[in-house]
Amino acid sequence: MQKLGQILQRIDGKGYGAYKDLGGKAFDISWFRLQFTKIQADPYAPPSKLIVTTRIEDTGIPRDILDDPVQRTAFFDFLHRRFKKLNKSRDLVLPRTTQKVHIRSIFRVKEDHLQFNLKIQLPAQGRRILGRQAHSIIADELPRLLEEILLYDNLPVQPLNRHISLYIDQHYIRKKLSEEKLLAFVANNAVLPRESGVSDKPLEEAVPFETPGSMEMKMELPSGKELIGMGVPEGVTLICGGGYHGKSTLLNALQEGIYDHITGDGREYVITRDDAVKIRAEDGRSIKGLDISSFIAGLPYGKDTVKFSTENASGSTSQAANIIEAIEAGSKLMMIDEDTSATNLMIRDHRMQEFIHKSSEPIVPFIDRIRELWEDQGVSTIMVTGGVGDYLEVADQIIVMDNYLPESKMEEAQQLIANYPSKRIKEVTDPFHINTERKLVVRSINPTKGRKVKMGAKSLNNLMFGMENLNTAHLEQIAEPSIITTAGEVIYSLTKENKKSIPLVESIAAAQEKTLKQQFENLMHSDNCDYTLPRKFEVIFIANRLRQLEIQP
């Protein structure tokens, strides 16, 4: 503490660059050690980086919480939220919190030590250092905050236990889904609608979810709670209903169910398998060396769809590619909304089949693959449809949304099919197939702009990757920009591979797992508090879309 005070007193009033005297030095302050790993160049630059390290024994944090991955994630999320709530200083900075719980790079366990990464805006007046104010922030405000978030005896016991218990329950349900051959679970009284298109908070006057009797099931949780809700079985599930009655709202809640939500979100017990992928059309995306011939074959001019590449995909080719890439990445659950789909990939009705002969139509519509995907590939589909009745014939389960309340109407649909049989002809000739051997050319990974690595996302709509700005707006399950940034760095970490080319899916999955295991320290900035762990799916999907990357069939 004395050493820190001497430095700040010496540089008080000097030009801002004198703050560099703090860089790299470690200061012992009471029960923790503090180290500046990066000093901002001027008052208007991104904040400086700070690492707080303390012995776990000195915090009183039970080791069993830190040793269990599920409890540890929930515990660190609680500390993050508590810091944000108690921090009254605009100079001490952590990433914002959301309704979702993520694995982040803020806290790390290093053997018998706990590391806390944060940022600090070093104070100045103009470009002159305010040494006394800096000392007050670092030596007074920060220690008070650390006592409230890192010393276990100072934590509010009941809120902490509830937070951890909820997270354990959510993970238990997600594990139970696979055991029970379910795709998702939606508890009674869940609140699915959101406040607005730009707010993730629950809509106050929303109709609570109520399970149809035939789909009702019980969940007994580790916390002792017993939930009653809707279990969505594996296979093909349709969500039908009139416009504005909650079809897409239910699907959106299910696609968000890959994440765990905090108390008060309304979707705490809307849980979906973690391999679920939202599929949509994505005009203009690039595709490289992908076998989409199960959906599109015999293109004019003899264009190859077994090793298909394009810099500007159409709606149908982009959605076909998204389906193939999801299966290639290991997804066993696709979620589709007809509103964001390419109509010509989804269906050709009887009249259109009569009007345009199959010999002139290269597309095999999804309706003719959906059963095959489930029965032969084990890939389930949850699909919203309000205008294509032919899909009733391929469903295992039909949910009809009426004023935001679900009804199971499989029997009514079967009667309707018997009374009004479809005349459309199935257009599949060859079995569904997929090539999972694509390789990534390592030398093509280049996030440099000029002489510097430029990589990151400031919104959910793009990733800056060197000279390229990738549109990520259609990757709907990405929850926040830090996931995009981290995904870019996971891809960049593959340049450490001493090979010319590597298996695309296998290598990215291994790099994502390594990022989790090494607590983000395999990425560019080991002192960064802004990383958020992506699923392997989002990393793979981003790699597939980067135009600079060379991918070999």
N, C-alpha and C positions, 0 to 999 in steps of 0.2 A: 504493500500500500504506500509506504514512504517513497519508494522508487518511482511509482506512478505519479505521486504528487509532485515530486521534484521535477520530473520531465514536463508536466503540464504547467507548472509554475515558470519554468525556464522558457517555454515556447509561447506563453501567454502574450497576445498582442502581435506576434510575428505573422508573416505571410503564411497562408494556409498550407503550403508545402512542408512546413516544419512538423506537421503532424506525422510525417514519415518516420520520425524518431520513435514512434510507438510500434512501428511495424516489426513483426517477428519476435518481439520481446514477450516474456511471460511474467505475470505479476501475481504473487500470492496474496489473496485478499481473504482473510479469515479462513473459512473452511473450503474455499474453492480457488482454483487457478484460472487466470484470465489471459488470453493471448489474442492479439490482433494479427490476423493472417492476410488482410488486405486493407490498405489505407486509400480512401478515395482521393483523387487528384485535386479536386476543388469542391466547394460547397454545393455545386449543382450536379456533381457526378453521382452515380449510384452509391448507396451507403457503404461504409466500411464493414468488413466482416470480422466477427468476433467469436471465439470459441471459449466456452466455460467448461472446465473439467473439474470433477470432484469424485472422491471415493464413494462408492455406493454405500459402504459401511457408514459414512458420515451423514448420509441423507436419511437413513432409516427405512429406505424403500425395501419391502420384502423381496427377497431374491426370487421367490417362486413367481411373482408377477413378471419380473424381467426375463425369466428363463422360459416362460410359456409364450410362444409367438402371438397367440390370439389375445391374451391378457395384456401383453406388452404393447401391442398396437393400440388397444383401447385406452390403456393408461397414458401413453404418450399423447394420444389425441385429447384426452382430458386435460393434461398439462398445457398443451398448446392453447386450448380454449380458455383455460384459467388465466394464462399469461395475457391473452388478448383482452380479457375482461378487466383485469386488475391494472394493466399498464396505462398510466395516464400521460406518459411521455410520448410525443410524436417522434422522438429521436431514436427510440428503441423499436426495432422493426422485426416482425415475423410475418410470413404469408397469411393472407386472410383465411378464415375458416368458412366452411360451407355446411350444408345439411348432411353431407356425406363424410364418412370416416375413411381416411386413406393412410397408407404407409408412406411416411415422409422422411426427409433427411434431417429434420430438426434435432431429434434426439438419437443418440447411438450408445450402445453398450459396448465398452472396450474392456473385456476381462472383468477386473474388479472396479472399473471406473465408469462413470456416466458422463457423456459429452453432450453439450447443448450448443447448437449452432444458431447464431442470430446475427442481426445487422444493427449498426448504429450510425446515425447521421451526426457526425462530429460537428459541434456548433461553431459558428463564426458570425462575425458582424462584417458584412461585405466579404472581403477575402482575408480578414484578420482573425486569428484564432481567439476564441473565448475559452481560455484555459480553465478559469474557475468554474464556468458552467459545465465544461466537459468533466471536470473532477466531480462535480455534484451528481451528474448523471451516472458516471462509472462507479464512483465510490459510495454513493448514497442511494440513489434510486434503484440501480441494478441489484445491489445486494438485498434490498428490501423485497424486490420482486422474486429474487431467487429463493429467499427464505419461504415465501408463500407458495412457490410452485415445486421446489425440489426437496424441501424438508417434509418428509412424509407425515409427521405429527401435525403439521399446519394445514394439511389438506382436509376438506370437508368430507367426512367418512361416508355419509349416506349418499350424496350425489355421486361420489367416485364409485362406490360399489354398484349403484344403479347403472352407471355408464358402462362399467366393465361387464356387468351381468347381462345387459341388453346385447352387447356385442357377442358374448359367448352364446346367447340364445340364437342370434342371427346366424352364426357360423354353424351351430348345431342343426338348424333347419336346412341350411344349404347342403350340408353333408347328408342329411336324411333324405333329401330329394332323390339323390342317386340310388340310395338303398331302396326307396319305395317306387322307383321308376317313374318319378315325377319331373316335370319341367320347371314348375313354379308353384308357389304357395301364396295366397292372398288372404290375410286374416279378416274376419268380420270386423266392421267398424273402421277399417282402414280408410283414410282420406286420400283419394287418388288425384282429383283435380288440383292444379296449381293456381296460385294467386293471379298470375298473368303470364304472358309469353316471355317476359324478361325477369320473372321472379320464381324462385324455386320453393317459396313458402306455400303452405297449404291454403286452399280457398276456404274461407271461414264458413260460408253458407253451403258448402258441398254436401251432397248426399252420401252418407257413410256406406261403405261396401257391405253387401249382404250376400252370402253364398247361396246358390241354388241347392236345394235339398239333395239332388242326386250327385252333386260334386262335393258334398260336405265331408270334411275329415277333421280329426282331432290331432293336435300336436302337444305332447307333454314335453316341457322344456327343462333344461338343467336348473333354471331358476325356481322351478316349482310351479310356474304358470302353466295353465292348460288353455291352448288356443283352439278355436273352431274357425275354420276357413275353407277356402276353395283350393283343392289340389288339382293342378292341370297335368293330366297324364301324358306320357310319351306318345308320339304318333303325330297325327295331323289335326290341329285344332283351328277352327274358324271362329272369328269374332265378328258377328253380324249385327245389324240393327240400322235404324234410320239415322239420318244426319243429325249431328249435335246431341246424340244420346249417349256418348261415352265410349265408342269403340276405340278410337285412337288414344283416348285418355287411359284406358286399361292397358293397351299395348305399350304406351310410353312408360307407364308405371312398371310394367314387366321388364322392359329393356333397361330401366334404371335399377331394377332389382338385383343386378350384378354387384351393386354397391350396398354397403350397410349405411343406415340412416340414423340420425340422432333422435332422441326423445322429442316429440312435438312436431316431427316432420309429417306424420300421418301415414308414412309408408315404412314404418319401422319393421313391420312384419309382412312386407311385400318382398319376397325372396325368390330370386331366379338363379338357376344353375350358372356357374361362373364361366361356362363356355358358350353362352348365348351371344349371338351376333345379329345386329340389325342390318337388314339387307335393303338396298334401294337402288334406283337408277342414279347415274352420276355422269351426265353428259360432259364430255371434254376431258375426262381423266385419261392418263396414259396406261397402257397395258403392254406387258413384255413377255413374249415367249410362253403364253398361257394356252392350255388346251381347253377351248370352249366349245369343241365340236359336239359335245353332248347336247348343247342347246342351239348352236348355230353352225351349219355346215353347208357347203355348196354355194359359197358367195359368188357373185358375178366376178368376172375376170380371173377366176380361179384362185382368189385370195385364200391362203392357208388359215384354217381355224384350229388346227392341231398344235401349231406353234404360232399363235396369233399375237401380233404386236400392232399397236397404233398409238399415235400421239394425241388423238382426238376421238375418243370413243363415243358412239351413239348411246341413246338410252338403253336399247336392248343389249348391245355388246357390253356396256359397262355393268349392267345388272347381272348378266351372265357371268362376267369376270368376278364380280363381287361374291356370287354364290360359290364359284369354283375355288376362289382364294380362301373363303371361310372354311370350306371343307378341307382344303389343303392344309390349313393351319390347325385343324383338329376340332373344329366346332361340330357339335352334335345337335345344335338347336339354332334354327334360323327364324327370325321374326320379320314379317313383311307387312307393309301397309299398302293397299292398292293405290292410295292417293299419291304415293311417292315412287310408284313402280312404272316401268315401261309397259304399256298396255299390250303391245304386240309380243312381248316376251311372256306375258302372263296367260294369254288366252287367244284362241281363234275359235269363234263360235261356228255353228253349223252353216249359217248363211255365208259367212266369209270363206269357209272351206269350199263351198260350192262356187263362190264367185271367183276366188283366186285359187287355182289348182295347186296342190302340194308341190308339184314339180317346179313351180315358180316361187315357192316360199322356203327360204333356207332356215327359218327358225322353228325349233321344236319348243312349243310353249311349256311353261313351267307346270301347268296343270297335268301334262302328260309325263312328268318326271317326279311329281311330288310323292306319289305312293312308292315308286321305285326307290327314291332317296330314303324313305323310312324303312321299307321292307328289306332292301338289299344293302343299304349303307348305314342304317341305324341313325339317320339324320332326321330329327323331328322338325316340324314347322308350326309356328303360331302365326296366323294370317288374318288381317282385317280385310273384310270385303263387304261392300254394301250394294254392289251393282252387278256381280258376276255369279249368277245362280248355278252355273255348271260346277263350281267348286264344291257345292253341297254333296256331290256324289263321291268325292275323294276324302271326305272328312271322317275322322274317328270320333270327334267331339265337336259340338256346335254350341257356342255361347251367344245368346242374343242380348244385346244391351238395350234396355228400355228405361229412359230417364235415369241413366247412370246405375241402374240395378241389373245384374246379370240373371238370365234364365237359361237353363239347359233345354235345348229343343231338338235333340237328335231324332226322337221318334217322329215329331211333326215333319222334319226334313225328309226322313225316309218315306213317309206317306206321300209327301209332295213329289218326290222323285218317282215313286210308283205311278202316280196319277199323271205326271207330265215328264215322261222320259226324254232325256237329251238325245238329239240326233247327231251330235258332233262325233267325228271319227278320231280315235286316238292316233297321233301322228308319230309315235316312237317306232323306230325300226331297229336301231342298235342299242345294246345295253349301255347304261350310264358308265362312264369311265373317267378317270382323272389321273394326270401325271403329277406325281408328288416329288419329282426328282430335280426340280429347277435349282439352279445354282446362282449365287451372287458373286460377281467379279469384284474382288476386294479393292483393287486399285481405282475403281469407279466411285468409291465413297470419298467425296471431297467437299467438306463444308467450309472451304476457305474462300475469302473474298479479299483480293489483294494478297497481303502476306499474313492475314489474321484469320483465325477460325471465327466465323460468324454464324451462330446457331441459337435459335430460341423462338418462342411464340409469345406474342403479347395479347392474343385473343384466341378464341376457339376456331377461328377461320383460316389461320395460316401457320406454317412453319417456315421460318427463314433458315435455309440450309445452304450456306455459302452464297453462290450466285443465284440460287433458286428460291422462289417463294411458292411453297406448295399450299394449295387450297385444301384445307382439312375440314371444311364446314359440313361435308356430307358424312363424316365419321361421327355419327350421332351419339355414340356411347362415351365419347371423350368428355369427362366431367369438368375439366379446367385446363387452362393453358399450360400449367406446369407439367401436366402429363405429356403434352406434345413435346415440350422442351426435353424432358427426360427421355422420351422415345427417340428423339433425334440423337441424343448423346449415347444411348444404347447402341444405335446403329453405328455411330462413329467409333465406338469401342471395338467394333469388329475389325478395324484397320490394324489392330495388334496381332491379328491372325497372320502367321507367316506362310500364307498360301495364296495361290493365284485366284482360286475360286473356292467357295464353301457352300454347303447345302443351305438354301435360303431359310426354310422354316426351322430346321434343326439348330442352326447356328444362332438365329435370333432368339429362339426359345432358351437356349443355353446362356446367352448373354443377359437376357432378362432375369433368369434365375440367379446368375452370378451377381447381378445388381442388387437383388434382394439379399443374398447371402453375405455380400461384402458391404452392405449398408451404404450403397451408392459410391463407395470409394474407388470403384473401377472406372468411374466417370471422370470428366475433365477437372471438376472442382470438388475436391474432397471436403472442403469447408463450406459448401453451399447448403443453405437451409431451404432452398426453393425447389428441390426435387420432389416429385410425387411419382410413386411406382406405377407404371402402366401395366396392363395385362400384356401378355405376349401377342395377343391378337392385334391390338392397336399398333404395336411396334412393327409387326409384319405388314399390316395394311398400309402404314406410312411408307415403309420401304418399297412396297409394290407400286406406290404412286410417284415416288421421286423420279423425275425424268432423267436425272443424271446417272442413275444406277443402271449398270449393265446386268441383266438377268438372263442366264442361259437356260433354254429348255432342257 
